[in-house]
Amino acid sequence: MAKMKWYWYWVSTSIIFRLILIYFPNNLNLSSRPEVATPLTSLRRLAEGYWLKQSSISPYSGSMYHGSPLLLAILGPLTVIRFEGQPEHIACSLLFVIADLITAILIRATGQKLHLSYKRSLKSLNVTKLLETSEEKTEVEKISGHGSHESEILSAGDIAAFIYLWNPLTIVTCVGLSTSPVENLMIVLSLYGACSCLAPLAAFGWVLASHLSLYPAILIIPVIFLLGYGPDTPPKKLFRQQKSESNANDLVIQNRFSWRPVVHFILWASFWTVYVLVLCSIYLKQYGGLSEMFKRTHGFILTLEDLSPNIGVLWYFFAEVFDFFRDFFLIVFHVNILFMLLPLAIRLYHRPCFLAFIYIAISSMLKSYPSVGDSALYLALLGWFVYELAEMQFSFFLFCGYVGVTLLSPVMHNLWIWRGTGNANFYYATAMAYACLQIILVVESVSAMLQHDRMLRKQLTT
């Protein structure tokens, strides 16, 4: 009971903190920051598209709105709701707060499922030293008087949920009138559904996330692994090394790929895809239909039409490249993401949730219009593996780097755009540093996870 009170206390505090920031004048102008709101996630652009729709004009007229018609139908009416004495777009802000809360709850629930599954796998391998060590450490802290209630309840799921709720990047995304909280919710919903072996829920989240942002489509690989193999486990070959008959049943269970939930997922994904496309075609019946939608949404993402500054690395590159080479480099950058999928899937198929974290981090680094909301999600998912990645190198350097880039990016943008004492290179330097930090995070986290697997193999053979 005390554990739940402690958890909900901090959850409630994070919600209250968001509500306080919402009532600041103009939401601290975060909605105008290129790090927070992109051409795809800006609520201001969505409000403009809804106004065009209400004026019997295509919402994709001009170059303002490039999001989903479903978001336009759901969030559009909320943008025109006004309450006397209340901040602008208060209804949408409250919806984003609720989305953050649900996302954190799903992250915590998924983390708990991962922990239970991984603990069961270690017991089946008779590798209980890690569990015994952590339990003995907790008992020593209690006896010495240095233990606390927090040491008992800080599971990986709790840590991941608190990282998501209290990460400054998550907070500014929620307060900054960006639709990223909705996209993050759909991604986490898909992973939660797959981890719980709920094919309809996993398919629903995956289809909507891919529809809203396109890049989550690559998550179909870890979702299928989750449904087929179950949550993260040690490498499969460790189970094959078990000779005793007591572990024979566990060996069969851990190495068998279940096709039934995968087939259900494919069928449900097909159903949800058709359902979403039908709704979009009805909504855009008078304005070009689905062809116009794909051209203005996914086509806008792939062709990188808007070169306004953001925290990514593509806008500056394509602003300088010759038009003759533009199509070639567009293919190079987009295919670069696809090239990484298969090698990572082959090496990390036994850890589908960690594979999903890596895929999200890579797409956040190379996507056309990134925002800090993307980083907020994968940094929270990193909390699922806080104990497996305890030996990861450069952790302090990465923490300081993220803090430094977060503080320097607005400064450099101000010097360039408003003060006139800098140029685009000032702001792009922070974007390059941000990309390098993400590369180091991906490389070091994968190395630390592989090192953890090698440690398990060593304990099994000794």
N, C-alpha and C positions, 0 to 999 in steps of 0.2 A: 504493500500500500504506500509506504514511504517512497519507494522507487517511482511509482506513477505520479505521486504529488510533485516530486522533484522534476520529473520530465515535463509535466504539463505546466509547471511554474515557469520554466525557461521558454517553453513554446509560447505561452501567453505573453511573456515579456517581449519576445521578438515581434509578436503581432502588434502589441501596444506601441512599440518603438516605430514600426512602420506607419501606424496611424498618426503618430505625432509628426513624422516627417511629411506625410501627405498634407497636413494642414499648414505647413510652412508656406510663405508667399511664393506662388508660382512653382511649388514643388522644387525649389532651389534651382530652377531652370535646367533640371537634368534631362528633360525631354528634348532639349536642343543639342545635347552633347552627342557627337558622332560615335563615342565609345558605347553609349547606352542605346540609342535609337538609330536604326539603319533604315534604308528605303523599304525594307521588307517588314520591319517590326515597329515602325513609328505609328503611334496612335493618332498623331496629327494627320498623317497621310491617310489613315483609315477614315478619319472623320471627314476629310475632303472627298474621298471616294464615296462615302455614304451620302454626302450632300449632292454630289453629281447624280447618284442613283435616284435620289428623291426629286431631282429636277428633270427626270426622264432623259438623262444623258448617261452614256456608258461610264461606269466607275473607273474604267481603265483609260479614259480619254486623257490626253496629255501625258505627263510622266510622273504623276503624283502617287497613285496607289498601285501596288504590285503584289498584294497579298491575296489570300484565299477569299472567294465569295462567301464561304461559310462564316469566316470571321466578320465579314462585312454584315452578314445577316444577323449575327449574334451580338457583336459589340457595337455595330452601327447605331441601333436605337439608343444604346446607353450613352453614346457621345452627345446626344442632344438633350439628355435629361439634366436639368439645372435645379438646384435647391438654393434658395435665398440664404446668403451668408456662408455657403459652402464652397470649397475649392472647385475649380473647373474639372470636369470629367471625374467627379467623386465616385460615381457608380462603377466606372471601369477600374478605378484604383482599388476599390473594395473587392472587386472580382479578382484582381491580380493578387491581392493579399490572401484571399481564399485559395487561389490556385497554388500559391507558395506553401500554404499550410497543408493542403492535401498532398503535394509533392513530397514534403518532408515526412509526412506520415507513411507514405508508400516507400520512401527510401529506408525508413527505419524498419518497416515490416519486411522488406526484401533483405536488409542486412541481417535481421534475426533468422530468416530462413537460410541464408548463406552460412551463418555461424553454426546452426544446428546440423546442417548437412555436412559441413566440413569437419565438425567434431565427430560425427558418426563415421566419417571416412577414416579419420585418424585412429579411432578405436578399432575399426575393422582391420587396420594395418598393424595394430598393437604398437603404434607410435604414440604413446600417451605422455611422453616426457614434457612436451610443450604444455599440455594441459595441466600436468601435475606441477610444473614449475610456476605457472601463473597462479594456481590455487594456493600453493605453499607461500608465494609472495604475498598474497592477500591475507593469509592467516598470520604471517609474521607482522604485517603492518597493523593488524588488529591487536595482537598481543603487545606490541611495542607502543601502542597508543597513537601511532602516526597514520593509521588507516582512517578512512572516512566513508561515508555513504557513497560518494562519487566513485570511489575505486571499485565498488561492487557493481555499479550499474552502467559504467562506461563501456558497453559493448560496441562492436564495430557499427551496428545499426544506429545506436544512439549518437556516436561520434559523427557519422555521416549526416544524420538529420540535423544536428546542431551546426555542423559546418555549412550546410545549405541555408539554414535559417539566419545564422549570424554572420555569414560571409558578407563583407561590405559590397562586393560585386552583385550579390543576389539582392541586397536591399536597394541599391541604386537602380537596378533593373526594375524592381517592383514599383518603386516610387517614381521612376522616370518615364512613366506612360509608354512602356514597351510591351509588345505582345509576347516577348520571350518566355514569361512564366507559363503561358498556355502551351507553347511548344515543348518546354521542359516537362510539363505535366504529362503530355502525351508520350514522351519518350520513356519516362519513369513508369508510366502505366503499362506500357508494352513490356518492359523488363520485369515488372512485378507479376503481370499475368503469365509470362513465360516461366518465371521462377516458381509460381504457384501451380503450373501446369493447367492454366485456364486459357485454352486456345482462343475462344471468342474475345476475351479481354485483351490478350496479347495482340491479336490481329487488329482489333479496333484501335489500340494505341499506335501500332506501327503504321497503319494506313493513314490515320490523321496526321501523325508526325511527318510522314513522308509527303503528304499532301501540302502541309503548311510550309515545309522548309526544304524538301527534296533530299537533302543529305542524309537524314535518318533512314533512308531506304537501305543503306549498307548494313544497318543493324539486323537485317533479316538473317544474316549468318549467325551471330551469337544467339538470336532468338530461337532459331532452329536447333542449335546445339543445346540450349537450355531445355527445350521441349523434348529433345531426343535423349540426351544424357543426364539431364537434371542439373542442379546447381554445381558450383565449382567444387572440384575434388583434386586430390593429388594426381600426378601423372598415372595414366592407366597401366603403364608397364610395371609400376610398383605393386599393383594388385596381382599381376601375372607372376611376380617373383614369390608370392606366398605359396608355400608348400603344404601347409597344414590343412587338414580337412575342415577344420572349424571355420576357415575363411573361404571355403569353396563357394558357398552361396553368395557371399559378398562379392567374390570375384566375378560371378556371372552377372550379378545385378549391375556392378559398376561398369562393365564393358559392353553391355548390350545396348544397342541404339534402338529406341522405341519409335517406330514409324507412325504409329497410330495418332499421337497428338500432333505430329508434324503434318500429316494429311489433313487433320481437322483444322490446323492453323491455315493451311493453304486454301482450304474451302472457305473458311470464314474471312480470310483476307480478300478473296475474290468477291465474296458477298459485300463486304464493307466498301471495297473499291467501286463496285458498280453502284452501290447506294449513294456514295459521296458524289460520284460523277453525275448521277441522275439529279440529285439536289442542285448541283452547280449548274447543270444545263437548264433546269427550270428557272433558276434565279437569273441566269444570263440569256434567257431565250430571245430577248429583243436586242441584245447587244453583242452578237457574234457567236454566242454559244461556247462550247468547250474549246474550239480552236483558238478563239480570242483569249480565253483564260490561260491555256497552256503557253501561248505566245507571250502574254504579259506577266506570267508568274514564273514558271519553270524556265521558259525561254529567257526571261530577264535575268535569272540567276546564271544560266549557262553562258550567255553572251556578254555579261558584265557591261551593260549599257550605261549605268550610272557610275561615274568615276569620282564621286564626291569622297572626301577623305574619311577613312575609318581606321580601325586598329589592325586591319589586315595588311597583307603585303602586295595585293594584286592591283589596287587602284593606282598607285604611283607607277608601277611597272607598265601598265597598259596606257597610262597617260603619256609615257615617253616612247613606247614602241611604235615603229612604223606600221601603218595600216596594212601594208602588204603581208606582214608577219603576224598580224593579230590573230587570225583563225588558227594558225599553227600553235602559237603559245597558249591559246585558250584550250586546245586539245591537250597540250602537254600538262598544264596545271590540273585539269580535271581528271585526266587519266592517271596522273601521279597518285591520286587517292586510291584508285582502283588497283594499281600495281601493288599496293601494300596489303591489300585485303587477304589474298590467298596465302602468302608466307606466314602472316600472323595467325590466320585461322588454322593452318597445319600445325604450328608450334604450340598454340594456346587453346586448342579445341576442348581440352579438359577443364578450362577455366572460362566459360562463356561470359560471365559477368565482367571479369577483368578484361576480356576481349572487347566487350561493348564499351568499357571505359576508354580503352586505347583507340577504338574507332571514333568515338565522340571527340577525343582530344585531337586526333589527326584531322578530322573534318573541320573542327573549330579553327585549326591553324591555317587550312588551305581553302576554306570556303570563300565565296565571292564577297559576302557582306557580313563579316563576323561582328560580334558584340561581346561585351563583358558577360552577358547572360549565358553565352555558350561556355565560358570559362567557369562560371558559377556552378554549372551542372557537373562538369567532369571533375572539378575539385571536390565537390560533395561526394561523388561516386568513389573518389580516391579513398574516402574514409572507410569504405567497406573492407579495404585491405590494409588497414593501418597496422595490424600486427604482422601480417605476412611481409610488408614492406618496411618493417622497423629498421632494417639494416641498409636502407637505400642511401646512397651517397648524395652529397650536395643538397641535402634537405634545407639546411639553413641558408645556403646561397640562393636556392630557388625561392624561399620565403621572402628574403630581402629583395630579390629581383622583382617579384610580383608586386611587392609594396612600392618599390622605386618606380616601376613603370606606371603603376596606377596613379602615383602622385605627379610624375613628370609629364604624362600624356596631356592632361588639361593645360599645364603650364606652357608646353611647347605649342599647343594649338592656339592658345591665347597670344603668344608672341608672334605667331605667323599670321593669324587672321585678323586680330583686333589691334594689337600694338603696332604691327608693321615693322618690328625690329628683327624678325626672323624670316625664314622661308620654309618651303615644303620639306626640305631636308631635315629640319629640326623635328618636325612631327613624325616624319617617316622613320627617323632614327629610333624613336620609341617603339614604333610598330615592328621594326626589325629586331630590336631587343626582346620584345614580347614574343615574337615567333621563335627566337633562339631559346628562350626560357621554356616554351612549350616543347621544343625538340628535346631539350635536356630532360624535361620531366618524363616524356614518353620513353626515351632511351633508358634512363636510370630506373624507372619503374618496371619496365620489362626485364632489365638485367637483375633487379632485386628479386622479382618473382621467380625467375629461373634459378637464381641462387638459393631461394627458399626451397624449391623443388629438389635441388641437388642436396641440400641439407637433410631433407626428409629421406632421400635415398641413402644417404650416409648413415642416418640413425637406424634405418631398416636393416642395413647390412652389418651393424655392429652389435 
